[in-house]
Amino acid sequence: MALTRSTDPLVWIDCEMTGLDPATDTIMSVSCVLTNSDLVPLDNEGFDAVIQHTPSQLSTMSEWCVRTHGASGLTRACIESTTTAPVAARALLQYVRRYVPEPRRALLAGNSVHADKMFLMAPPWNVILDHLHYRLFDVSATKEMIRRWASPAVLEDAPVKQLMHTAREDIRESLTEARYYKRLIEGLLPVSGHDVLGVNSGGDVNMTTTRAAAPEPSPASNHTMLNPAAGSIPGGGFVSGTTAGPISSSSYASASASVVGPTTAQDEWDMQKLNNASVGGTTTMYDGFRTDVP
């Protein structure tokens, strides 16, 4: 059975935690951005919540968390916040439902988002997962494919992570990275998929088959950009935008994205592979494009 195109929306969530153990650690802050399947935000503002913690609750954080969350100001914000986890969880669910009312359709999205999901599985956050599809849209999984199979030029052009470790900025970087991979895929897709990369309609490999050309770039899109200056309310509470309408279950907003077809880099890669030449390598990657970072 052939694959069918998905227009299901994506719920981008990133959490900052007191540690990595869902059994003992807790969510300090959570941010959410909603996009359609083309990675266009449904709402400019998004959702942000800083969760109330006592100094004693934060005293068990690891050295890394103490240093990182202290430098970003999150530790102090948690102590000053009046927003409890149950309040934030209900508000986040309400925000998601406002734009994606149909349950179990939208996918949870992010970098290594399984780690966030583990924390969202525990009450009171589990109500969020109950509304989402069980599948994940993990940008890090695509990153690992790119690191193994893409040309050196593709690796070189990949966006570099700033590693700010704030929930909102992490989502922004995840979206930037996902859009890069989206352009790569759009640039490589043929008009008819049966003869791409030398595979004929019978499923046999034919190395002499002409590879389909990348589609012509479309006009520049009018993508709505995320608002980097997320608002806040006294006490570290959550805020959310209300500029976009809800998504219906039958149709989703879309925007024409510019196609960047890396045909030259792909041709070089294919030629090197045919000649059994060494291609790629972790030494050519930026520090922000490593396995040990989100």
N, C-alpha and C positions, 0 to 999 in steps of 0.2 A: 504494500500500500504506500502510495507516494505521500511525502510530507505535505502538509497544508500550511499556508502562511498564517502566522499568528498576529493578531492585532491586539492582544491582551496587554493592558497597561502594566507598568512596573512601579512597585513601591520601594523606593530607595531608603533604607534605614541604616543608620550607623549609631552605635552605642559606644560610650566611653565607660569603662568599668573600673572597679577597685582592684581587679585582678582578672585572672583567666579561668577561675574555677566557679562554675555556676552554682555549685553547692554551698560555697562560702562567700563568694564575692557578689557585689550588687552593681546595678546600673547607676552611674553618676549623672549621665546626660544622654539624651536621645534626640536625634534629628531625623526628619523625614522629608523627602522630596518625591512628588508624584510625576511620572512622565507617561506619555503614550508609548507605543511600541517603537516609534522613531526617535525616542529619547528627547522629545520636546516637552518641557515642563507644562503641567496642567495648571500650575499656580505659581506665581512669581515668588511668593513669600516662603512657602514651606512651613514646617512645624519644628519647633525647638522646645525642649524642656530640660531644666536643670533640677535634679532630684534632691530633696532635702536629706542631709546626712548630719549626724553629730560628729564632733571631733573624735569621739571614741570609736565610732564606726569606721572612720578613715585612718585610724591609728595602725591598722593591720596591713595597710597597703605595702606593696613591695617597694624597693628602693627606686625602681624605674618609674612606678606610678607616682610616688611622692615627688620625684624630680620633674616628671613630665606634666602632671596635672597641677603641680605647684607653679611651674613656669607659665602655663597657659591661663592660670587664674581659675581653673575649674574647681580646685579644692576649696578655695575661699567662697566661690559662688555656691557650692553645695551647702556649706555651713550657713550661709545667709539665706538660702532659698526656703520658701514656705510651701513649695509644691511637693506633695507626697507622691510616691510611686503609684498608688491606686488612682489618684486624681489625674496624673499624667497619662496613665494607660487608657483611661476612659476618654480623655481628650484626644489622644492620638487615634483611637479607634473611630471616634466621631469625625475627625478630620479626614481619615481615609475613606470612610463611608460617604462623606459629602461628595467626593469626586469619583469614587468607585463603589457604587451602592451594591453591585451584584457580588455575592459572596463566592469565594473560592475560584475567582477568575484571575485576579492580579497576582503577579509573582513577586516575592521578596527579592530585592536586588541589592548588589553591593560588591565590595571586594572581600573575599574570604567570608562571605556573609553567613556561612554556617556557624561561625563563632558567635555572631550576633544572635542567630536563631536559638542557640543553646540557652542564652539568657532570656530570650523572649518566650521560651517554652514554660518558664516558671510563672506562677501567679504573682502579680496581677496582669502581667504582660501577655499571657497566653491568649487573651481575647483577640489580640492583633493577629496572631497566627491562625486562629480559628476562622478569620475572615478571608485569609489568603489561600492561594493554591499551594499544594504541597511541594511543587517544584521550585527550584531556586534559579535565579539569574545571577550567576557568579562570574564577575569580570575576571577574577584571578584565575579561573579555569581556562578562559580564553587566553590570558596572558601566558600560561604555561604551554599552550599549544603554539603560540607565536614564538616563544623562546626556543622551541625545538624545531619548528618547521619553516619559519619565515626566513627571508633573506637578511643578510647583515644590514642592508639599507633600511629595511623595515624596523629592525631593532634600534638602529641609530635614530630614527625619526620618532620613536615612541615617546609619549609624554613622560616627563620626569616628575616623580613624586616629591613634594615639598616636605612630607612627613610632619605636618603640624600637629597631628593627633588631637584635633578637635572634631566633633561629630559633623558639623556643617561643612567644614573644609574637606573632610574625608569624602563626603558625598560628592562635593564639587569635583574633586580629583577623580573619583570613580566614574562620573559622567564624562569627564574629559577623555579618560582612557577608553571607555566604552565607545564613544563617538569616533575615536581613532580606529578602533577595530571595525566598526560599522563601515567606515569609508573604505577600508581595505577589502572587506567582503563585497561591497557594492562594486568596487573596481574590478573584481575578479569574476563576478557572476556572468555567465554567457546568456545570450538571448534564449537559447535552447540548451538545457542541461545535459542532454544525452551524449554529447560529444566533447564535453569539457575535459581538458587535460588528457586527451588521448583515450578516453573510454567511449566505445561505440555503443550503439543502441542495444546490442546483444550482451553487453556487460563485459566484453573481452577488452583487454588492453591493446591498443593500437598506437604505437609510438610515433607513427607517421601522420596521425590525425592532426589537422590544423587546429590549434587552440582558438577558441572563440575570442573575439576582441572584446575589450571592456566597453561598457556603454559610454556614450558621450556624456560629459558633465552637464548637469542641469543648471539652470540659473541659480545664482546665490539665494540661499534660503533666508527666510525671516524668522530664524529660530528665536524664541523667547529666551533670554539669558537669565540665569539665576541671579537673584538679588544678593550680593555678598554681605550686605549690611542687614542681617536679620534683626528684627526688632526684639524688644524684651519688655517685660513689665516688672514692677517692683517685686522683690522677693524671688527673683529668678524664675518666674513662671513661664508658661509656654505662650507662644503667639502663633497665629496661622493666618494665611492670606485668604482673601475671598474674591479674587478678581476673575476667576475662571468658573465656568459652569460645570456641573457634574457630567461624568461620562456615562453615556447610555450603554446598555448591554449589547446593542446591535451595531454601533458604529463608533469609531474613535477618530479624534482629530489627527491629521497628519500634515507633515510639511515636507516639501521637496528638499532633500539634503544634497549638497554638492558631492559629486562622486570624484574621488581621488583614486585613479586606477594605477597601481604600482606595476604596470606591465613591464617596464624596463628592468626593475629589480627582480621581478618574477622570472623573466627570461634569463637573466644572469644566473639566478638560483638554479633553474632547470638545467642550464648548460653545465654548470659546475657539478650537479648531481649526476648527469649523464657521463661526465668525464671522471667520475669518482674523486672529485676534488673535495678538499675539506671546506666546509661552509659553516658560517655561524660561529658561536662560541661565547661563553659567558664573559670572557675578557673584554668583549666589545660593547658590553652593556653599561649604561649609566648605573650609578649606585641606587637610583630610585626605581630601578627595574629589576629587582632581585627577588629571589624566592622568599627570603626571610622578612620581607616587608609586605604589608597589605597590597 
